[in-house]
Amino acid sequence: MSRIATFWVWGVFGFMYLPIAMILLFSLNASDVMAFPLRGFTTQWYQAILADARLGAGFVTTLWVAFPVAIFTTFFGAIAALALTLYPMRGRGVFVVVLLLPFIVPRLILAVSQLIFLKEMGIDRSLWTVIAGQSILILPFATLIIASVLIRIDRRLIEAAADLGASRWSSFRRVVLPLMSNGILASWVISFVLSSSEYVLTAFLSGREQPLSVLVASDFRFNISPSLNALAVLIVLGNIALVVLAESIRRRSGRKT
């Protein structure tokens, strides 16, 4: 049974990571055709991506969207998680349903409904509409991540702080906030990655300034170039670097604590 389980795990890993390995392989192939046999080693596709001003502008636009979305969803997700786990709240069941509704509704339906709402309200599509739409979509993820950390906090620590004369704000700042810091960091990283890779909602709500996900999807529709493989590899490496940076910050803060 253990051999079957091991084979199954490696099969899942292969299904997940072999396509990424193939993209890496073809991004270094000297041929314009993405097929075997390979024609040789080259870095020209990476040079073409770095020299593409249109994709560079899309990358900057993606950052302008992802940073606010990560901040908003982490902040409001932390408030929602605190209300759901540590502090008393009326109508908690209704609040959970409303909070998780964007997670349940298909993204296409959510994107179309938001587009119709913006049109009826007379609001032009811009980066702000993209930020608002993505924040609504990603907020349930941020809330669940932070709540999974808060639910494991020993309530006796908060009660001990209150017994020692600490106010509610002081106990939150000195006890709860340090214990939930890892969840806040993880929520920010996940929200940033989800925002930078979101396509469906972004395609419907973006105006003239289009993030990188929309530009890349448009290029895939009309021209499959090996330079897009290089761009995909750079995006994967950037996400890995972000996760490694967040993990190093978490470990360093844990050592100080």
N, C-alpha and C positions, 0 to 999 in steps of 0.2 A: 504493500500500500504506500509505503514511503517513497519507493521509486516512482510510482505513478504520480504521486503528488509533486515530486521533484521535477519530473518530466513536464507536468502541467505548468508549473511555475516558470520553468525555462521557456516553454512554448509561449506563454503570455508575454514574457519579457522580449522574446524574439519578435512577436507580432507587433509589439509597441515600438521597439528600437531599431529593428532592421530597416524600416522605411527611412528613418533619419540617417542611418549609415549609408543607404543608397544615395540619398540626397547629397551627403558629404562627398561621396565618391564621384558623382557626376559633376559636382561643383568644381572639382579639380581636373576634369577631363578636358582635353584640348579640342574635342569635337563639338560642333554645334548640335549634333544629334545625340539625344540622351538614350543611348543604346550600346550594347556590347557588340564587338570588342572595343575597349578603350583606346584612344588615339595618343595618349601621352599625358604628362603632368603639366598643368598651367595654373597660374593665378590671375589670368586676365579677366575672369568673370567677377572676381572680388574687386579688381581695379575698376571695372565698368560700373559696379554698384556704388563704390565710393565716389566715383566721378559724376554720378547721375544727380543733378541738382533737383529734379522733380521728386525723386525718392527721398533725398535729403530733407526737402521741405516737408514731405509727408511724415518723416521721422520726428522732426521738431514739432509738428502739429500733434502727433501721437503723445509726445511728452507733455504738451500743454493740456491735453485732455486727461491723461493717465494720472498725473500728479494731483490735480484737484479731486478727481474721482476717488483716488486712494485715501486722501485726507478726509473727505466728506463721509465716505462709507465707513471708515474706521471710527470716526468720531461718533456718528449717529448709531453705528453698530455697537459701540461700547455702551452707549446710553441704553439702547434696547436690551442688550445682554444683561446689564445690571438690573434693569426692571424685571427681567424674566427669571433671574436666578437668585439674587441676594435681597432685594427689597420688595416689600409687599405692593401689590398692584391689583386693582379691580379690573375685571374683564380680561384676564390674562389669556384665556382661550381665544377670544375674539381678536386680541392683539396679535397672537401668534399666527392666526389664519391670514389676517391682513398683511402681516410682515412677510409671510412665505408665499403669498399669492404671485408675485413676479417670478418666483422660482418654479412655480407649477405651470403657469400659463406659457404656452409655446412662444418663442421669441418673435416669430413672424407676426403672430396675432398681437403681441405687445407692441411691436414696432409700428404696425399699421394703425392701431388704436391711438398711439401717441402722435403719429403724424396727422391723423384726423383731428385730434384735440388741438394741436398747434394751429392747424388751418382754421378751425372754427374760432379760436381765440385771436387770430390775426397775428400770430408770432412767427417771424421769419426764422428759417432754419439757420443755425450757426453752431459754433463750437460750444456755446452755452447750452443749447438744446441737446447736444450730444452728451455733455457732462451730466445734465439732469437725467436724461434717459438711462445712461449707463449707471448712474448712482442708484436709481431705483432698482435696476436689474441686479446689481452686485451687492446691495445692502443685505439681503438674506444670507449670503455667503459670509460676509464679515461678521454678522451677528452670531451665526452658528459657531464660527471659529473662536470668537471671544467667549461665548457662553460655554463652550466645551472646556475652557480654562477656568472660568469662574465657578462652574458647578463642582469642581474638585477642591475649592478653597474650604478649609476648615472654619466653620462659622464660630467656633469657640475662640478663634483669634480676634474676631471682631468684638465678641462679647467681652473678652479680656481687656481689650483697649477701652471699651466703654466703662468697665468696672474701675479702670485706673484713671478715669476722669476725662478721657478724650471725647471731644465732640464728634458728631457724625462726619463732618468734613475732615477733621483731623484723623479719624480712624480710616477714612477712605484714602486720604493722601499718604498716610504712613504705613498702612497695612494692605488695603485692597489694591491700590494702584501698583505698588511694586510686584505683587503676586500676579497681576494680570498683564504685566508689561510684555511678557513673551507672546501672549495672545494678541496684543495690540500690534506688535511687530509682524507677527505672522499674517494678521489680517491685512496690514498695509501692503505687504509683499504680494499676497494672493490677489488683492484688489487691483494692484498696479498691473500684474500680469494679465488678469482677466480683461481689464480695460484696454490694454494695448493690443489684445488679440481679438476683441469683439468686432464682428463684421456686420451681422444682420441689422442690429439696432443702429449702428453707426451709418450704414449705407442709407437708411431711411431718414435719419435725422440730421445728417451733415449737409452743409451748404456748399459754398465754393471752396472753402478750406477743407480738404479731405485728409484724414489720417492715413497712415501707412497701410492698414489692413484693407481699406477700400481701394487704394491704388494698386496694391498687389493683386487683389481679386480681379480688378479690371484688366490687368496685364495678362493674367492667366486665361481670361476669356478669349483674348484675341491673339496672343503670341506667347507660347511656352518657350522661354529662353533659359539657357543654363545659368544666366546671371541671377534668375529668380531662385535657383538652388543655392547660390552663394548667399543671397539675402536671407533665405530661410535658415541657413547654418549660422549666420551672424545673429539672427534673432534668438535662436536656441542657445547659443553661447552667451548672449546677453542675459537671458533669463537665468541660466545656470550661475553666472557671475553674481546676479542679484540675490539668488538664494544663498550662495556661499557667503556673501557679505552679510546678509541678515543672520545667518547661523553663527558667523564669527562674532558679530555684535552680541548675540544672545549668550554665547559662551563667555565672552569677556565680562558682560554684566553679571552673569551668574557667579563668576569667580570673585568679583568685587563684593557681591552680596554675601 
